[in-house]
Amino acid sequence: MDYNQEQKQDRKTLLWAALAVLLLLNLVLVYFIYHEKQENNLKDNIITAKTEEVLFTKTKLDSISAQLDIKIAEIQQLGGSVDSLVALKAQLERDKQELKNVNNFATANYSKKIKSYEAILNQKDSEIIQLKQELGIVTSKNEELSQQVSGLESERTRLSDSVSNYSSLNRELSEKVSIASALRAENLTIHAVSSKGKERDGEKFKAKRIDKLRVNFQLGENGVAKQNEKEIYLRILDPEGAVLSDMATGSGSFLFNGKEMIYSSKQVVNFTNTGQSVDIFYGRGGIAMKDGKYAVEVFSEGFKIGKGDFTVK
């Protein structure tokens, strides 16, 4: 075998070894993605079950609250004392407020509270009957109380609708603030850096002159965005849509719209709202770049904040 044949054989061996490594990396990546997806599904199921328990408990407490209003109104009409029921109503409202903290919710604790409230309601039924017997309440009084109770139910429904509308408006406002605070990567440019450190910018580069890529942009001023450390992710997609990545040199994954995405490189930047310039580098790691058009995407805090493209010939 002559020297040229030996070189060809060595290149084939290296190529197969590189393909084997890439295949292994892809298998590992698929495994981790599948494992995380399974964990996320389990968490979602737990959260859904807990949310249903919270909603059921809130419904029970709302029902008890309405019954308390009825008892208070009845006992007041009969001239009885309602101080204990007013205090009980205040405690019930505090319990309803604590339901908002789902993480601290315990079904057993609230089951005991609900049983205690129901026992007190039954006790007050007996007291109301005794008061009626003592005072000789007539049917007309009962009709008046029924009308008042109906009015209380209507008021409770109105308040419930108001709370629902407020929650909806609050969600919409939060979404608008989140969108307004998104960063913007302005004046994005791509530079090819040779192995000797020489840079070329533009839209077209020769593959043999690319040792690494430098993506530069300015972070647009945004008074709504928080001035703190921002994680900025760079994705470079080859002409076939595959993301250029090398886990050994800083590539990884991040979540975008609930889905895991691979990034080529990442940079942590302290956002100062001054139109600062940012550089993110990606080294090709000795793998030749294909000819064709490449896409560049920049992400931060759940938003795509900039994009660009270049051509390798």
C-alpha positions as CSV (number, residue, x, y, z in Angstrom):
1,M,0.0,0.0,0.0
2,D,1.6,3.3,-1.0
3,Y,1.6,6.5,1.0
4,N,-1.5,8.1,-0.6
5,Q,-3.6,4.9,0.0
6,E,-2.5,4.9,3.6
7,Q,-3.6,8.5,4.0
8,K,-7.0,7.7,2.4
9,Q,-7.4,4.8,4.8
10,D,-6.5,6.9,7.8
11,R,-9.0,9.6,6.7
12,K,-11.7,6.9,6.4
13,T,-10.9,5.6,9.8
14,L,-11.1,9.1,11.4
15,L,-14.4,9.8,9.5
16,W,-16.0,6.6,10.8
17,A,-14.7,7.3,14.3
18,A,-16.2,10.9,14.2
19,L,-19.5,9.5,12.9
20,A,-19.5,7.0,15.8
21,V,-18.9,9.7,18.3
22,L,-21.7,11.9,16.8
23,L,-24.1,9.0,16.9
24,L,-23.2,8.3,20.5
25,L,-23.7,12.0,21.4
26,N,-27.1,12.0,19.7
27,L,-28.2,8.9,21.5
28,V,-27.1,10.4,24.8
29,L,-29.0,13.6,24.0
30,V,-32.1,11.7,23.0
31,Y,-32.0,9.8,26.2
32,F,-31.7,12.9,28.4
33,I,-34.5,14.7,26.4
34,Y,-36.8,11.7,26.8
35,H,-35.9,11.3,30.5
36,E,-36.6,15.0,31.2
37,K,-39.9,14.8,29.2
38,Q,-41.0,11.9,31.4
39,E,-40.1,13.8,34.5
40,N,-42.0,16.9,33.2
41,N,-45.1,14.8,32.5
42,L,-45.0,13.3,36.0
43,K,-44.7,16.8,37.5
44,D,-47.6,18.1,35.3
45,N,-49.8,15.2,36.5
46,I,-49.0,15.9,40.2
47,I,-49.7,19.7,39.7
48,T,-53.0,18.9,37.9
49,A,-54.1,16.6,40.7
50,K,-53.2,19.1,43.4
51,T,-54.9,21.9,41.5
52,E,-58.1,19.8,41.3
53,E,-57.9,19.2,45.1
54,V,-57.4,23.0,45.7
55,L,-60.4,23.9,43.5
56,F,-62.6,21.3,45.2
57,T,-61.6,22.6,48.6
58,K,-62.3,26.2,47.5
59,T,-65.7,25.2,46.3
60,K,-66.5,23.6,49.7
61,L,-65.3,26.7,51.6
62,D,-67.3,29.0,49.3
63,S,-70.4,26.9,50.1
64,I,-69.8,27.1,53.8
65,S,-69.2,30.8,53.5
66,A,-72.6,31.3,51.9
67,Q,-74.2,29.2,54.6
68,L,-72.5,31.3,57.3
69,D,-74.0,34.4,55.7
70,I,-77.4,32.8,55.9
71,K,-77.0,31.8,59.5
72,I,-75.7,35.3,60.5
73,A,-78.6,37.0,58.7
74,E,-81.2,34.6,60.4
75,I,-79.7,35.0,63.9
76,Q,-79.6,38.8,63.5
77,Q,-83.2,38.8,62.5
78,L,-84.1,36.7,65.5
79,G,-82.1,39.0,67.8
80,G,-79.4,36.5,68.7
81,S,-75.7,37.1,69.0
82,V,-73.6,36.6,65.9
83,D,-70.1,37.5,67.3
84,S,-68.9,33.9,67.2
85,L,-70.1,33.4,63.6
86,V,-68.5,36.7,62.5
87,A,-65.2,35.5,63.9
88,L,-65.7,32.1,62.3
89,K,-66.4,33.8,58.9
90,A,-63.1,35.8,59.3
91,Q,-61.2,32.6,60.0
92,L,-62.8,31.0,56.9
93,E,-61.7,33.9,54.7
94,R,-58.2,33.5,55.9
95,D,-58.3,29.8,55.1
96,K,-59.5,30.7,51.6
97,Q,-56.6,33.2,51.2
98,E,-54.1,30.5,52.2
99,L,-55.3,28.3,49.4
100,K,-53.5,30.6,47.0
101,N,-50.2,29.2,48.2
102,V,-50.6,25.8,46.5
103,N,-47.2,24.6,47.7
104,N,-48.3,24.6,51.3
105,F,-51.7,23.1,50.6
106,A,-52.5,19.9,52.6
107,T,-55.7,18.0,51.9
108,A,-55.9,16.4,55.4
109,N,-55.7,19.8,57.2
110,Y,-58.4,21.4,55.1
111,S,-60.6,18.3,55.5
112,K,-60.5,18.7,59.3
113,K,-61.3,22.4,59.0
114,I,-64.3,21.7,56.7
115,K,-65.7,19.1,59.1
116,S,-65.3,21.6,62.0
117,Y,-67.1,24.3,60.0
118,E,-69.9,21.9,59.1
119,A,-70.3,20.8,62.7
120,I,-70.7,24.5,63.8
121,L,-73.3,25.1,61.1
122,N,-75.3,22.1,62.3
123,Q,-75.1,23.5,65.8
124,K,-76.3,26.9,64.7
125,D,-79.3,25.3,63.0
126,S,-80.4,23.9,66.4
127,E,-79.9,27.4,67.9
128,I,-82.0,29.0,65.2
129,I,-84.8,26.6,65.7
130,Q,-84.7,27.3,69.5
131,L,-84.8,31.1,68.9
132,K,-87.7,30.7,66.6
133,Q,-89.6,28.8,69.2
134,E,-88.8,31.3,71.9
135,L,-89.8,34.3,69.8
136,G,-92.7,32.8,67.9
137,I,-91.4,33.8,64.5
138,V,-94.2,33.9,61.9
139,T,-94.1,32.7,58.3
140,S,-93.8,36.3,56.9
141,K,-90.4,36.6,58.7
142,N,-89.2,33.5,57.1
143,E,-90.1,34.9,53.6
144,E,-88.2,38.1,54.3
145,L,-85.1,36.1,55.3
146,S,-85.4,34.0,52.2
147,Q,-85.4,37.2,50.1
148,Q,-82.3,38.5,51.9
149,V,-80.5,35.2,51.5
150,S,-81.3,35.3,47.7
151,G,-79.8,38.8,47.7
152,L,-76.7,37.5,49.4
153,E,-76.3,34.7,46.9
154,S,-76.6,37.2,44.0
155,E,-74.0,39.5,45.7
156,R,-71.6,36.5,46.2
157,T,-72.0,35.6,42.5
158,R,-71.3,39.2,41.4
159,L,-68.2,39.3,43.6
160,S,-67.0,36.0,42.2
161,D,-67.4,37.3,38.6
162,S,-65.5,40.4,39.6
163,V,-62.6,38.4,41.0
164,S,-62.6,36.2,37.8
165,N,-62.5,39.3,35.6
166,Y,-59.7,40.8,37.7
167,S,-57.6,37.7,37.5
168,S,-58.0,37.6,33.7
169,L,-57.0,41.3,33.4
170,N,-54.0,40.7,35.7
171,R,-52.8,37.8,33.5
172,E,-53.1,39.9,30.3
173,L,-51.2,42.7,32.0
174,S,-48.4,40.3,33.1
175,E,-48.1,39.0,29.6
176,K,-47.9,42.5,28.1
177,V,-45.2,43.5,30.6
178,S,-43.2,40.3,29.8
179,I,-43.3,41.1,26.1
180,A,-42.4,44.7,26.7
181,S,-39.3,43.7,28.8
182,A,-37.9,41.5,26.0
183,L,-34.4,42.4,24.9
184,R,-33.6,43.2,21.2
185,A,-30.3,42.3,19.4
186,E,-29.8,45.1,17.0
187,N,-27.3,45.6,14.2
188,L,-26.3,41.9,14.2
189,T,-23.2,41.1,12.2
190,I,-21.3,37.9,11.6
191,H,-17.5,37.7,11.4
192,A,-15.3,34.7,10.3
193,V,-12.1,34.3,12.3
194,S,-9.2,32.4,10.7
195,S,-6.9,30.1,12.7
196,K,-4.4,33.0,12.6
197,G,-6.9,35.4,14.2
198,K,-7.6,37.3,11.0
199,E,-11.3,38.5,10.8
200,R,-13.5,38.9,7.8
201,D,-17.1,40.3,8.0
202,G,-19.8,40.3,5.4
203,E,-22.3,37.8,4.2
204,K,-20.1,35.2,2.4
205,F,-17.0,33.3,3.7
206,K,-14.7,30.6,2.4
207,A,-14.9,27.5,4.5
208,K,-11.2,27.0,4.7
209,R,-10.8,30.5,6.3
210,I,-13.3,29.8,9.1
211,D,-11.8,28.6,12.3
212,K,-14.5,30.2,14.5
213,L,-17.4,32.6,14.1
214,R,-17.9,35.9,16.0
215,V,-21.5,37.2,16.2
216,N,-21.7,40.8,17.3
217,F,-24.8,42.9,18.1
218,Q,-26.0,45.7,20.3
219,L,-28.6,45.2,23.1
220,G,-31.3,47.8,22.4
221,E,-32.2,50.2,25.2
222,N,-35.3,49.0,27.1
223,G,-36.5,50.8,30.2
224,V,-38.9,48.0,31.1
225,A,-36.2,45.3,31.1
226,K,-34.5,44.5,34.5
227,Q,-30.9,45.5,34.7
228,N,-29.3,42.2,35.7
229,E,-27.4,39.3,34.3
230,K,-29.0,37.9,31.1
231,E,-28.3,34.5,29.6
232,I,-28.0,34.9,25.8
233,Y,-28.1,31.8,23.6
234,L,-26.7,31.6,20.1
235,R,-28.0,29.1,17.5
236,I,-26.2,28.6,14.2
237,L,-28.1,26.4,11.7
238,D,-26.5,24.8,8.7
239,P,-28.1,24.7,5.2
240,E,-30.0,21.6,6.2
241,G,-31.4,23.1,9.4
242,A,-29.2,21.2,11.8
243,V,-27.8,23.2,14.8
244,L,-24.0,23.5,14.9
245,S,-23.1,22.3,18.4
246,D,-20.3,20.7,20.4
247,M,-21.2,19.8,24.0
248,A,-17.5,19.5,24.8
249,T,-16.9,23.2,24.0
250,G,-19.9,24.9,25.6
251,S,-23.0,23.9,23.6
252,G,-26.1,22.7,25.4
253,S,-29.8,23.0,25.6
254,F,-32.4,25.5,26.9
255,L,-36.2,25.7,27.0
256,F,-38.2,27.9,24.5
257,N,-42.0,27.9,24.5
258,G,-42.0,24.7,26.6
259,K,-39.7,22.8,24.2
260,E,-36.0,21.9,24.6
261,M,-33.7,23.5,22.0
262,I,-30.0,23.0,21.3
263,Y,-27.8,26.1,21.3
264,S,-24.3,26.5,19.7
265,S,-22.9,28.9,22.3
266,K,-24.0,30.9,25.3
267,Q,-22.9,34.2,26.9
268,V,-23.9,35.7,30.2
269,V,-24.2,39.5,30.0
270,N,-24.9,42.1,32.6
271,F,-27.6,44.2,31.0
272,T,-27.0,47.9,31.6
273,N,-29.6,49.5,29.3
274,T,-26.9,51.5,27.5
275,G,-27.0,49.9,24.0
276,Q,-24.0,47.8,24.9
277,S,-22.1,45.7,22.4
278,V,-22.1,41.9,22.8
279,D,-19.8,39.3,21.2
280,I,-20.6,35.6,21.1
281,F,-18.0,33.2,19.7
282,Y,-18.5,29.7,18.3
283,G,-15.6,27.5,17.3
284,R,-16.2,24.8,14.7
285,G,-13.9,22.4,16.5
286,G,-12.1,21.2,13.4
287,I,-15.2,20.1,11.6
288,A,-15.4,21.5,8.1
289,M,-18.4,23.7,7.3
290,K,-20.7,22.8,4.4
291,D,-21.3,25.1,1.5
292,G,-24.6,26.9,1.6
293,K,-26.6,29.4,3.6
294,Y,-26.5,29.4,7.4
295,A,-29.1,31.0,9.7
296,V,-28.1,32.7,13.0
297,E,-30.6,33.1,15.9
298,V,-30.3,34.8,19.2
299,F,-32.5,34.0,22.3
300,S,-32.9,35.4,25.8
301,E,-35.5,35.1,28.6
302,G,-37.9,33.0,26.5
303,F,-37.8,35.3,23.4
304,K,-36.0,35.3,20.1
305,I,-34.3,38.7,20.2
306,G,-32.4,38.7,16.9
307,K,-31.4,36.8,13.7
308,G,-29.1,37.0,10.7
309,D,-27.5,34.8,8.1
310,F,-24.3,34.2,6.1
311,T,-23.1,32.0,3.3
312,V,-20.2,29.5,3.1
313,K,-18.8,28.9,-0.3
